[in-house]
Amino acid sequence: MQYFLKVCETLHFSKAAEELNITQQPLSFQIHKLEDELGFTLFERTTRSVSITPAGKEFQKNIEKALLYMKQGAENGKKISEGTIGKLRIGYNSLILSTNLIHAINEFKEQYPEVEFELKELNSPSLENEVLDGIIDIGIMGLIWENYKELNYLEIAEEQSCIAIPKNWEFSNDRSIEIEQIKDQSFITYSPKTKRKSYQDFISTCHYLGFDPKVIQTAETDLAVLGLVSSGLGIAFVPYCYKNIYPDSINYKPIKRHKIPIKIELVWNEKYLHRKAQNLIDLLVKYNDKVTNHS
């Protein structure tokens, strides 16, 4: 095809052969072979000139398009193999929106502008189930239901917990909270039906701090938990990055002498992992290392 297009361009077999870096004989042979396969003449040849036949002109037009498509296909194939083009489907829960990881995702979009993001807000375990089935490519989550043995998990960040306290409560304005101040209070936490592991982690944290919590209400989402705190019903352990939610009705206070981390993890299915998702995983890990070292 390239030999044919070069003869079309030069209308001279000798010049075409020179530009192709071959001798004229194999060039002429290939053109004759192409004409035999096509069943029609591509060039009118005389001792003085070469011209393209009408059938040859039509063939030339289509071959130029075909070679262009092949070139574009090769370029796009390379981009896909390198993860620099295509659609990346990400599941996340609302905790992520309040963390520095959003800056990392924006950095990824700047590095890979041809990768289209499809974001889907999901809570555990729906998020893991969609990763498991290949509906989404990668999940970014805290507060999880339980670990699935079929999935890969990687901790990439950590958020500290605090106590969310209704503003009209007696100790709400203290700079930090003693364990003695909260151990007999009414707690709101995540539902064990929808966030089993988060519920178990809450119970384990309270036992670690030396008390059995009095749980008066559970809720399925972060906003529902904070909404109940805002109404004055009770207090809750929540990530400190939620401090700007309901600021007029909730104070967020650290616990004295205790750090209670909430892990933020990536989750993916090795079976469906492709280069785009791997690029995001690599960047999030590097970003967290950079933030941690800077801190």
PAZAPA-4460 file (N, C-alpha, C; in steps of 0.05 Angstrom, whole numbers, plus 32768, in hexadecimal, padded with zeros to 4 digits):
% residues 295
    n_x    n_y    n_z   ca_x   ca_y   ca_z    c_x    c_y    c_z   seq   type   mol
   8011   7FE8   8000   8000   8000   8000   8011   8019   8000     1      M     A
   8027   8018   8010   8039   8030   8011   8047   8033   7FF7     2      Q     A
   804F   801D   7FEA   805C   801F   7FCF   8048   802C   7FBB     3      Y     A
   802F   8023   7FBC   801B   802D   7FAA   8017   804B   7FAE     4      F     A
   8015   8054   7FC7   8011   8070   7FCD   8029   8081   7FC5     5      L     A
   8040   8076   7FC7   8058   8085   7FBF   8059   808A   7FA1     6      K     A
   8051   8075   7F92   8050   8079   7F74   803A   808D   7F6D     7      V     A
   8023   808D   7F7C   800E   80A1   7F77   8019   80BD   7F7C     8      C     A
   802A   80BF   7F91   8035   80DA   7F98   8049   80E4   7F84     9      E     A
   805A   80D2   7F7A   8070   80DB   7F69   806A   80D8   7F4B    10      T     A
   8057   80C6   7F44   8050   80BF   7F28   806A   80B9   7F19    11      L     A
   807C   80AA   7F26   8095   80A3   7F1A   80A1   808B   7F2A    12      H     A
   80A3   8075   7F1C   80AC   805C   7F2A   80C9   805E   7F34    13      F     A
   80DA   806A   7F24   80F6   806C   7F2C   80F9   807E   7F45    14      S     A
   80EB   8095   7F44   80ED   80A8   7F5B   80DF   809C   7F74    15      K     A
   80C9   808E   7F70   80BB   8081   7F86   80CD   806D   7F93    16      A     A
   80DB   805D   7F83   80ED   8048   7F8D   8104   8055   7F9D    17      A     A
   810E   806B   7F93   8124   8079   7FA0   811B   8083   7FBC    18      E     A
   8104   808F   7FBD   80F9   8099   7FD6   80F2   8083   7FEA    19      E     A
   80EB   806B   7FDF   80E5   8054   7FF0   80FE   8045   7FF9    20      L     A
   8115   804D   7FED   812E   803F   7FF3   812F   8023   7FE9    21      N     A
   8123   801E   7FD2   8124   8004   7FC5   812A   8008   7FA8    22      I     A
   8130   7FF2   7F99   8134   7FF4   7F7D   8119   7FF4   7F6E    23      T     A
   811A   7FFC   7F55   8101   7FFF   7F46   80F3   7FE4   7F40    24      Q     A
   8103   7FCF   7F3D   80F8   7FB5   7F35   80E5   7FAA   7F4A    25      Q     A
   80EC   7FA8   7F64   80D9   7F9E   7F78   80C1   7FB0   7F7B    26      P     A
   80C4   7FCA   7F76   80AD   7FDC   7F78   8099   7FD6   7F62    27      L     A
   80A3   7FD3   7F49   8092   7FCD   7F33   8084   7FB2   7F37    28      S     A
   8094   7F9E   7F42   8088   7F84   7F47   8071   7F85   7F5B    29      F     A
   8075   7F95   7F70   8060   7F97   7F85   8047   7FA5   7F7A    30      Q     A
   804A   7FB9   7F69   8033   7FC7   7F5E   8024   7FB4   7F4B    31      I     A
   8033   7FA4   7F3A   8026   7F91   7F28   8017   7F7C   7F39    32      H     A
   8023   7F73   7F4F   8017   7F5F   7F60   7FFD   7F6A   7F6C    33      K     A
   7FFE   7F83   7F74   7FE6   7F90   7F80   7FD0   7F92   7F6B    34      L     A
   7FD7   7F9A   7F53   7FC3   7F9B   7F3E   7FB7   7F80   7F38    35      E     A
   7FC7   7F6B   7F38   7FBD   7F50   7F33   7FA9   7F48   7F49    36      D     A
   7FB0   7F4F   7F62   7F9E   7F48   7F78   7F84   7F57   7F77    37      E     A
   7F85   7F71   7F6F   7F6E   7F82   7F6D   7F5C   7F7C   7F55    38      L     A
   7F6A   7F74   7F3F   7F5B   7F6E   7F27   7F56   7F86   7F15    39      G     A
   7F64   7F9C   7F1A   7F62   7FB4   7F09   7F7D   7FC3   7F09    40      F     A
   7F80   7FD4   7EF4   7F99   7FE2   7EF1   7F99   7FFC   7F02    41      T     A
   7FB0   8000   7F0F   7FB2   8018   7F20   7FBF   802F   7F12    42      L     A
   7FD3   8029   7F00   7FE2   803D   7EF2   7FE3   8038   7ED4    43      F     A
   7FE1   804E   7EC5   7FE7   804C   7EA8   8004   8054   7EA5    44      E     A
   8013   8042   7E98   8030   8047   7E95   8037   804B   7E78    45      R     A
   8047   805E   7E72   8054   8061   7E58   8072   8064   7E5C    46      T     A
   8081   8066   7E47   809E   8069   7E4A   80A4   8084   7E56    47      T     A
   8092   8097   7E53   8097   80B2   7E5C   8089   80BA   7E76    48      R     A
   8073   80AD   7E7D   8063   80B6   7E94   8054   80A0   7EA1    49      S     A
   804B   80A6   7EBA   803A   8094   7EC9   8022   80A5   7ED3    50      V     A
   800A   809A   7ED0   7FF2   80A8   7ED9   7FE0   8094   7EE8    51      S     A
   7FD0   809E   7EFA   7FBE   808D   7F0A   7FA4   808A   7EFA    52      I     A
   7F9B   8071   7EF9   7F81   806B   7EEC   7F6B   8075   7EFF    53      T     A
   7F52   8079   7EF4   7F3B   8081   7F05   7F37   806C   7F1C    54      P     A
   7F3A   8052   7F16   7F37   803E   7F2B   7F4E   8041   7F3F    55      A     A
   7F66   8048   7F36   7F7C   804C   7F48   7F78   8064   7F5A    56      G     A
   7F6B   807A   7F50   7F66   8091   7F60   7F53   808B   7F77    57      K     A
   7F3E   807B   7F70   7F2B   8073   7F85   7F38   8062   7F9A    58      E     A
   7F49   8050   7F91   7F57   803E   7FA3   7F6A   804E   7FB5    59      F     A
   7F78   8062   7FA9   7F8A   8073   7FB8   7F7B   8082   7FCF    60      Q     A
   7F64   808D   7FC8   7F55   809C   7FDC   7F4E   808B   7FF4    61      K     A
   7F45   8072   7FEF   7F3D   8061   8005   7F55   8056   8014    62      N     A
   7F6B   8050   8006   7F83   8046   8013   7F8F   805B   8026    63      I     A
   7F8E   8074   801E   7F98   808A   8030   7F88   808B   8049    64      E     A
   7F6D   8088   8047   7F5C   8088   805E   7F62   806F   8070    65      K     A
   7F65   8058   8063   7F6B   8040   8072   7F85   8041   8081    66      A     A
   7F9A   804C   8075   7FB3   804E   8082   7FB2   8062   8099    67      L     A
   7FA2   8077   8095   7F9E   808B   80AB   7F91   807E   80C3    68      L     A
   7F7C   806E   80BD   7F6E   8060   80D3   7F80   804C   80E1    69      Y     A
   7F91   803E   80D1   7FA4   802C   80DD   7FB8   803A   80EF    70      M     A
   7FC1   8052   80E6   7FD3   8061   80F6   7FC6   806B   8110    71      K     A
   7FAD   8074   810E   7F9F   807D   8125   7F99   8066   8138    72      Q     A
   7F93   804F   812C   7F8E   8037   813C   7FA6   802F   814C    73      G     A
   7FBD   8030   813F   7FD6   8029   814C   7FDD   803C   8163    74      A     A
   7FD8   8056   815D   7FDE   806B   8172   7FCB   8067   818A    75      E     A
   7FB1   8063   8184   7F9E   8060   819A   7FA3   8046   81A9    76      N     A
   7FAB   8031   819A   7FB1   8018   81A8   7FC8   801B   81BB    77      G     A
   7FDD   802A   81B2   7FF4   802F   81C4   7FEB   803F   81DD    78      K     A
   7FDA   8053   81D8   7FD0   8063   81EF   7FC0   8052   8203    79      K     A
   7FB0   8041   81F8   7FA0   802F   820A   7FB2   801D   8219    80      I     A
   7FC7   8012   820C   7FD9   8000   821A   7FE9   800E   8230    81      S     A
   7FED   8028   822C   7FFB   8038   8240   7FE9   8045   8254    82      E     A
   7FCE   8042   8250   7FBB   804D   8263   7FB8   806B   8261    83      G     A
   7FBD   8077   824A   7FBB   8094   8247   7FA1   809D   8239    84      T     A
   7F90   808A   8232   7F77   8091   8224   7F62   807D   822C    85      I     A
   7F49   8085   822B   7F33   8072   8231   7F23   807C   8249    86      G     A
   7F12   806A   8253   7F00   8071   8269   7F09   8062   8282    87      K     A
   7F0A   8071   8299   7F11   8065   82B2   7EFA   8068   82C5    88      L     A
   7EEF   8051   82CE   7ED7   8051   82DF   7EDF   804E   82FC    89      R     A
   7ED9   8062   830C   7EE3   8063   8328   7ECB   8064   833B    90      I     A
   7ECB   8052   834E   7EB7   8053   8363   7EC3   805F   837C    91      G     A
   7EB4   806F   838B   7EBF   807C   83A3   7EA8   807F   83B7    92      Y     A
   7EAF   8083   83D0   7E9B   808B   83E3   7EA1   80A7   83ED    93      N     A
   7E8D   80B3   83FA   7E8E   80D0   83FF   7EA6   80D9   8410    94      S     A
   7EB1   80C7   8420   7EC8   80CF   8430   7EDF   80DA   841E    95      L     A
   7EE2   80CF   8406   7EF8   80D6   83F5   7EF7   80F3   83EC    96      I     A
   7EDE   80FE   83EA   7EDB   8119   83E0   7EE6   812E   83F3    97      L     A
   7EEA   8126   840C   7EF4   8139   8421   7F12   8135   8426    98      S     A
   7F20   8125   8416   7F3C   8120   841A   7F4D   812D   8404    99      T     A
   7F68   812C   8408   7F7A   8136   83F4   7F7C   8125   83DB   100      N     A
   7F70   810E   83DB   7F71   80FC   83C4   7F64   8109   83AC   101      L     A
   7F51   811B   83B0   7F44   8129   839A   7F59   8138   838A   102      I     A
   7F6D   8144   8397   7F83   8152   8389   7F93   813F   8378   103      H     A
   7F97   8126   8382   7FA6   8112   8372   7F96   810A   8359   104      A     A
   7F7C   8108   835C   7F6C   8101   8345   7F6C   8117   8330   105      I     A
   7F6C   8130   8339   7F6E   8147   8327   7F89   8147   8319   106      N     A
   7F9E   813F   8328   7FB9   813D   831C   7FBA   8127   8307   107      E     A
   7FAC   8111   830C   7FAB   80FC   82F8   7F9D   8106   82DE   108      F     A
   7F88   8115   82E1   7F79   8120   82CA   7F8B   8133   82BA   109      K     A
   7F9D   8141   82C7   7FAF   8153   82B9   7FC4   8143   82AA   110      E     A
   7FCE   812D   82B6   7FE2   811C   82A9   7FD7   810C   8292   111      Q     A
   7FBD   8104   8295   7FB1   80F3   8281   7F97   80FF   8277   112      Y     A
   7F98   8115   8268   7F80   8124   8261   7F6D   8114   824E   113      P     A
   7F77   80FF   8241   7F66   80F0   822F   7F59   80D8   823D   114      E     A
   7F5D   80D5   8257   7F4F   80C1   8266   7F35   80CD   8271   115      V     A
   7F1F   80C1   826A   7F05   80CC   8273   7EFE   80BE   828D   116      E     A
   7EF6   80CF   82A1   7EEE   80C4   82BB   7ED0   80BF   82BC   117      F     A
   7EC9   80A8   82C7   7EAD   80A3   82CD   7EAC   809D   82EB   118      E     A
   7EA2   80B0   82FA   7EA2   80AE   8317   7E86   80A4   8321   119      L     A
   7E87   8093   8335   7E6E   8088   833F   7E70   8086   835E   120      K     A
   7E5E   8093   836C   7E5F   8093   8389   7E51   807A   8393   121      E     A
   7E5F   806A   83A3   7E55   8050   83AD   7E5E   804D   83C9   122      L     A
   7E4E   803F   83D9   7E56   8037   83F4   7E5E   801A   83F3   123      N     A
   7E6E   8012   8407   7E74   7FF6   840A   7E5B   7FE8   8415   124      S     A
   7E54   7FCF   840B   7E64   7FBE   83FA   7E5D   7FC0   83DC   125      P     A
   7E4B   7FD3   83D5   7E43   7FD5   83B8   7E5C   7FDC   83A7   126      S     A
   7E6E   7FEC   83B2   7E86   7FF4   83A4   7E97   7FDB   839D   127      L     A
   7E9C   7FCB   83B2   7EAD   7FB3   83AD   7E9F   7FA0   8399   128      E     A
   7E85   7F9D   839B   7E77   7F8B   8389   7E7A   7F94   836C   129      N     A
   7E7A   7FAE   8367   7E7D   7FB8   834B   7E99   7FB5   8342   130      E     A
   7EAD   7FB8   8354   7EC9   7FB2   834C   7ECC   7F95   8346   131      V     A
   7EC0   7F84   8356   7EC1   7F67   8353   7EB6   7F5F   8338   132      L     A
   7EA1   7F6B   832F   7E94   7F64   8315   7E9F   7F73   82FD   133      D     A
   7EB3   7F85   8302   7EBF   7F94   82EC   7EAD   7FAB   82E2   134      G     A
   7E99   7FB3   82F1   7E88   7FC9   82E9   7E97   7FE4   82ED   135      I     A
   7EA7   7FE5   8302   7EB9   7FFC   8305   7ED6   7FF1   8307   136      I     A
   7EE9   8002   82FF   7F05   7FF9   82FD   7F14   7FFA   8317   137      D     A
   7F0D   800D   8328   7F1C   8011   8341   7F0B   801F   8355   138      I     A
   7F0E   8018   836E   7EFF   8025   8383   7F12   8034   8396   139      G     A
   7F09   804B   83A0   7F18   805A   83B4   7F05   805E   83CC   140      I     A
   7F0D   8053   83E3   7EF9   8052   83F9   7F06   8052   8414   141      M     A
   7EF7   805C   8428   7EFC   8058   8444   7EE5   8047   844E   142      G     A
   7EE0   8046   8468   7EC7   803B   8473   7EBC   8023   8463   143      L     A
   7EC9   800C   8465   7EC1   7FF6   8453   7EB1   7FE1   8462   144      I     A
   7EA3   7FD1   8453   7E91   7FBC   845E   7EA2   7FA4   8468   145      W     A
   7EB2   7F99   8456   7EC5   7F84   845D   7ED8   7F80   8445   146      E     A
   7EEE   7F74   844A   7F01   7F6E   8434   7EF9   7F56   8424   147      N     A
   7EF9   7F58   840A   7EF3   7F41   83F9   7F0D   7F33   83F1   148      Y     A
   7F0E   7F19   83F5   7F27   7F0B   83EF   7F2E   7F0B   83D1   149      K     A
   7F19   7F10   83C0   7F1E   7F10   83A3   7F29   7F2A   8398   150      E     A
   7F2A   7F3F   83AA   7F32   7F59   83A1   7F4D   7F61   83AD   151      L     A
   7F5A   7F75   83A0   7F73   7F80   83AA   7F6D   7F9A   83B9   152      N     A
   7F79   7F9D   83D1   7F76   7FB6   83E0   7F92   7FC2   83E5   153      Y     A
   7F93   7FDC   83E4   7FAC   7FEA   83E9   7FA6   8004   83F9   154      L     A
   7FB1   8006   8411   7FAD   801E   8421   7FBE   8034   8415   155      E     A
   7FB1   804B   840F   7FC0   8061   8403   7FBF   807B   8413   156      I     A
   7FAE   807B   8428   7FAC   8093   8438   7FA0   808C   8453   157      A     A
   7FA0   80A0   8464   7F95   809C   847F   7F89   80B6   8488   158      E     A
   7F71   80B4   8492   7F63   80CB   849E   7F5F   80C6   84BC   159      E     A
   7F63   80DB   84CC   7F5F   80D9   84E9   7F41   80DC   84F0   160      Q     A
   7F39   80CD   8504   7F1D   80CF   850D   7F1B   80E6   8522   161      S     A
   7F03   80EF   8525   7EFE   8103   853B   7EE2   80FD   8545   162      C     A
   7ED9   810C   8559   7EBE   8109   8564   7EAD   8120   8559   163      I     A
   7E97   8118   854C   7E83   812C   8543   7E6F   8130   8559   164      A     A
   7E6D   8149   8563   7E5D   814E   857B   7E49   8165   8575   165      I     A
   7E2F   8162   857C   7E1D   8178   8578   7E26   8191   8587   166      P     A
   7E24   81A8   857A   7E2F   81C0   8586   7E23   81C8   85A1   167      K     A
   7E0A   81BF   85A6   7DFD   81C8   85BE   7E03   81B5   85D6   168      N     A
   7E15   81A1   85D1   7E1C   818F   85E7   7E31   819C   85F9   169      W     A
   7E32   8194   8612   7E42   81A1   8627   7E60   81A2   8620   170      E     A
   7E6B   818C   8616   7E88   818B   8612   7E8F   8190   85F4   171      F     A
   7E7C   819A   85E5   7E80   819E   85C8   7E96   81B3   85C2   172      S     A
   7E9A   81C6   85D4   7EAD   81DC   85CE   7EC9   81D6   85DA   173      N     A
   7ECD   81C0   85E7   7EE8   81B9   85F1   7EFB   81B5   85D9   174      D     A
   7F14   81BC   85DE   7F28   81BA   85C8   7F2C   819D   85BF   175      R     A
   7F2C   818B   85D2   7F2E   816E   85CB   7F1E   815F   85E0   176      S     A
   7F19   8146   85DA   7F06   8136   85EB   7F14   8120   85FA   177      I     A
   7F0E   811D   8613   7F18   8107   8623   7F05   80EF   861F   178      E     A
   7F11   80D6   8621   7F00   80BE   861F   7EEA   80BE   8633   179      I     A
   7EF0   80C7   864B   7EDB   80C8   8661   7EC3   80D8   8659   180      E     A
   7EC7   80EC   8648   7EB0   80FD   8640   7E9D   80F0   862D   181      Q     A
   7EA6   80DC   861F   7E95   80D0   8609   7E8C   80B4   860F   182      I     A
   7E99   80A6   8621   7E94   8089   8623   7E77   8082   862B   183      K     A
   7E69   8095   8638   7E4D   8090   8640   7E39   809E   862E   184      D     A
   7E43   80AB   8619   7E31   80BA   8608   7E23   80A8   85F3   185      Q     A
   7E0F   80B3   85E7   7E00   80A5   85D2   7E0F   80A7   85B7   186      S     A
   7E13   8091   85AA   7E22   8090   8591   7E11   808A   8579   187      F     A
   7E18   8097   8563   7E0C   8091   8549   7E23   8085   8538   188      I     A
   7E1E   8070   852A   7E33   8064   8519   7E27   8058   8500   189      T     A
   7E38   804A   84F1   7E2F   803F   84D7   7E20   8025   84DC   190      Y     A
   7E0D   8020   84CA   7DFD   8008   84CC   7E0D   7FEF   84C8   191      S     A
   7E0B   7FDB   84DA   7E19   7FC2   84D6   7E10   7FB2   84BE   192      P     A
   7DF8   7FB9   84B4   7DEE   7FAB   849C   7DFB   7FB5   8482   193      K     A
   7E01   7FCE   8481   7E0C   7FDA   8468   7E29   7FE0   846A   194      T     A
   7E34   7FE4   8482   7E51   7FE9   8486   7E5B   7FD8   849D   195      K     A
   7E5B   7FBE   8499   7E61   7FAC   84AF   7E7C   7FB0   84BA   196      R     A
   7E91   7FB3   84A9   7EAC   7FB6   84B3   7EAF   7FD1   84C1   197      K     A
   7EA3   7FE6   84B6   7EA5   8000   84C3   7E97   7FFF   84DF   198      S     A
   7E81   7FF1   84E1   7E74   7FEE   84FA   7E86   7FDF   850E   199      Y     A
   7E91   7FC9   8504   7EA3   7FB9   8515   7EBC   7FC9   851E   200      Q     A
   7EC6   7FD9   850B   7EDD   7FEA   8512   7ED6   7FFF   8527   201      D     A
   7EBE   8009   8526   7EB4   801C   853A   7EB3   800F   8556   202      F     A
   7EA7   7FF7   8557   7EA6   7FE9   8570   7EC2   7FE2   857B   203      I     A
   7ED3   7FD9   8569   7EEF   7FD3   8571   7EFE   7FEB   857C   204      S     A
   7EF9   8002   856F   7F06   801B   8577   7EFD   8023   8593   205      T     A
   7EE3   8020   8599   7ED9   8027   85B3   7EE4   8014   85C8   206      C     A
   7EE6   7FFA   85C2   7EF2   7FE7   85D4   7F10   7FEE   85D9   207      H     A
   7F1D   7FF7   85C4   7F3A   7FFF   85C6   7F3C   8017   85D9   208      Y     A
   7F28   8029   85D8   7F28   8041   85E9   7F1E   803B   8605   209      L     A
   7F14   8022   860A   7F0D   8019   8625   7EF0   801B   862C   210      G     A
   7EDE   801B   8619   7EC1   801C   8620   7EB0   800D   860B   211      F     A
   7E98   8006   8613   7E84   7FFB   8601   7E72   8011   85F9   212      D     A
   7E6F   8017   85DF   7E5F   802E   85D6   7E41   8028   85D9   213      P     A
   7E32   803E   85E0   7E15   803C   85E1   7E0B   8047   85C6   214      K     A
   7E05   8034   85B3   7DFC   803C   8598   7DDE   803F   8599   215      V     A
   7DD5   8057   8593   7DB8   805B   8594   7DAC   805D   8578   216      I     A
   7DBD   8060   8563   7DB3   8062   8548   7DC9   805B   8534   217      Q     A
   7DC2   804D   851F   7DD6   8048   8509   7DCB   8054   84F0   218      T     A
   7DDD   805A   84DD   7DD5   8066   84C3   7DE6   805A   84AD   219      A     A
   7DDC   805C   8494   7DE9   804E   847E   7DFE   8060   8470   220      E     A
   7DFD   807A   8472   7E0F   808B   8464   7E1D   809F   8477   221      T     A
   7E33   80AB   846E   7E41   80BF   847E   7E2F   80D7   8485   222      D     A
   7E21   80E1   8470   7E11   80F8   8474   7DFA   80F2   8488   223      L     A
   7DF0   80DA   8487   7DDA   80D3   8499   7DE4   80D2   84B6   224      A     A
   7DFC   80C7   84BA   7E08   80C7   84D5   7E0B   80E4   84DF   225      V     A
   7E17   80F5   84CE   7E1B   8111   84D6   7E01   8120   84DA   226      L     A
   7DED   8119   84CA   7DD3   8126   84CD   7DC7   8120   84E8   227      G     A
   7DCA   8107   84F1   7DBF   8100   850B   7DCF   810D   8522   228      L     A
   7DE9   8110   851E   7DF9   811F   8532   7DF0   813C   8532   229      V     A
   7DEC   8148   851A   7DE3   8164   8518   7DC9   8169   8526   230      S     A
   7DB7   8154   8526   7D9D   8157   8533   7D9F   8156   8552   231      S     A
   7DB7   814F   855C   7DBB   814E   8579   7DB5   8132   8585   232      G     A
   7DB2   811E   8574   7DAB   8103   857E   7DC2   80F5   858C   233      L     A
   7DDB   80FA   8583   7DF2   80ED   858F   7E0B   80F6   8583   234      G     A
   7E22   80E8   858A   7E3C   80EF   857F   7E45   80D8   856D   235      I     A
   7E5B   80DD   855E   7E64   80C9   854B   7E82   80CC   8546   236      A     A
   7E8F   80B5   8541   7EAB   80B5   8537   7EA8   80B9   8519   237      F     A
   7EB6   80CE   850E   7EB6   80D3   84F1   7ED2   80DC   84E9   238      V     A
   7ED8   80DA   84CF   7EF2   80E4   84C5   7EF3   8103   84C9   239      P     A
   7F0A   810C   84D1   7F0E   8129   84D7   7F09   813A   84BD   240      Y     A
   7F0E   812E   84A6   7F0A   813D   848D   7EEC   8145   8489   241      C     A
   7EDA   813A   849A   7EBD   8142   8498   7EB7   815C   84A7   242      Y     A
   7ECC   8169   84B1   7EC8   817F   84C4   7EB8   8197   84B8   243      K     A
   7EB5   8198   849D   7EA6   81AE   8491   7E8A   81A7   848B   244      N     A
   7E81   818F   8494   7E65   8187   848F   7E55   818E   84A8   245      I     A
   7E3E   819C   84A5   7E2E   81A5   84BB   7E3E   81B6   84CF   246      Y     A
   7E4E   81C9   84C6   7E5F   81D7   84D9   7E50   81E9   84ED   247      P     A
   7E37   81F0   84E6   7E27   8201   84F8   7E1B   81F1   850F   248      D     A
   7E1A   81D6   850D   7E0D   81C7   8522   7E1E   81B1   852E   249      S     A
   7E36   81AD   8522   7E48   8198   852D   7E64   81A3   8531   250      I     A
   7E71   819C   8548   7E8D   81A0   854C   7E9C   8186   854A   251      N     A
   7EB3   8187   853E   7EC4   816F   8539   7EDD   8171   854A   252      Y     A
   7EE0   815F   855D   7EF5   8160   8571   7F06   8147   8571   253      K     A
   7F21   814B   8574   7F33   8133   8576   7F30   8127   8592   254      P     A
   7F38   810E   8595   7F39   8101   85AF   7F55   8104   85BB   255      I     A
   7F57   810D   85D3   7F71   8111   85E0   7F81   80F7   85E1   256      K     A
   7F9A   80F9   85D9   7FAE   80E3   85DC   7FA7   80CB   85CB   257      R     A
   7F95   80CD   85B8   7F8E   80B6   85A8   7F8B   80BE   858A   258      H     A
   7F98   80AF   8579   7F93   80B3   855C   7F84   809A   8552   259      K     A
   7F6F   809F   8544   7F5E   8089   853A   7F5D   808C   851C   260      I     A
   7F6E   807E   850D   7F6F   8082   84F0   7F59   8073   84E1   261      P     A
   7F51   807E   84CB   7F3F   8071   84B8   7F4F   806D   849F   262      I     A
   7F52   8054   8496   7F61   804E   847F   7F51   8054   8465   263      K     A
   7F5F   805F   8451   7F53   8063   8437   7F61   8050   8424   264      I     A
   7F52   8040   8416   7F5E   802B   8406   7F54   802C   83E9   265      E     A
   7F66   8023   83D7   7F5F   801D   83BC   7F57   8000   83BB   266      L     A
   7F43   7FFA   83AA   7F3B   7FDE   83A6   7F38   7FD9   8388   267      V     A
   7F42   7FC3   837F   7F3F   7FBC   8363   7F3F   7F9E   8360   268      W     A
   7F36   7F95   8348   7F35   7F79   8341   7F4C   7F74   832D   269      N     A
   7F5F   7F64   8335   7F76   7F5E   8324   7F6E   7F54   8308   270      E     A
   7F57   7F46   8308   7F4D   7F3A   82EF   7F46   7F4F   82DA   271      K     A
   7F3D   7F67   82E4   7F35   7F7C   82D1   7F48   7F94   82D1   272      Y     A
   7F5F   7F92   82E0   7F71   7FA9   82E2   7F7E   7FAF   82C7   273      L     A
   7F7C   7FC8   82BE   7F89   7FD0   82A5   7F9B   7FE7   82AA   274      H     A
   7FA9   7FF0   8295   7FBE   8004   8299   7FB4   801E   82A4   275      R     A
   7F9C   8027   829C   7F92   8041   82A5   7F8F   8040   82C4   276      K     A
   7F82   802B   82CE   7F7E   8028   82EA   7F99   8026   82F9   277      A     A
   7FAC   8017   82EE   7FC6   8014   82FA   7FD4   802F   82FC   278      Q     A
   7FD1   8040   82E7   7FDD   805B   82E8   7FD2   806B   82FF   279      N     A
   7FB7   8069   8303   7FAB   8078   8319   7FB4   806D   8334   280      L     A
   7FB6   8053   8337   7FC0   8047   8350   7FDC   8051   8356   281      I     A
   7FED   8050   8341   8009   805A   8345   800A   8077   834E   282      D     A
   7FF9   8088   8341   7FFA   80A4   8348   7FF0   80A9   8364   283      L     A
   7FDA   809B   836C   7FCF   809F   8387   7FE3   8097   839C   284      L     A
   7FF1   8081   8397   8006   8078   83AA   801C   808D   83AC   285      V     A
   8026   8096   8395   803B   80AB   8396   8031   80C4   83A3   286      K     A
   8018   80CC   839D   800E   80E5   83A9   800C   80E3   83C7   287      Y     A
   8003   80CC   83D1   8002   80C8   83EE   801D   80C8   83FB   288      N     A
   8031   80BC   83ED   804C   80BC   83F8   8057   80D9   83F9   289      D     A
   8050   80E8   83E5   8059   8104   83E4   804D   8114   83FB   290      K     A
   8033   8111   83FF   8024   811F   8414   802F   8117   842F   291      V     A
   8033   80FC   8433   803D   80F2   844C   8059   80FC   8453   292      T     A
   806B   80FB   843F   8086   8104   8443   8087   8122   8449   293      N     A
   8076   8131   843B   8075   814E   843F   806B   8155   845C   294      H     A
   8058   8144   8465   804D   8148   8480   8063   8143   8495   295      S     A
***
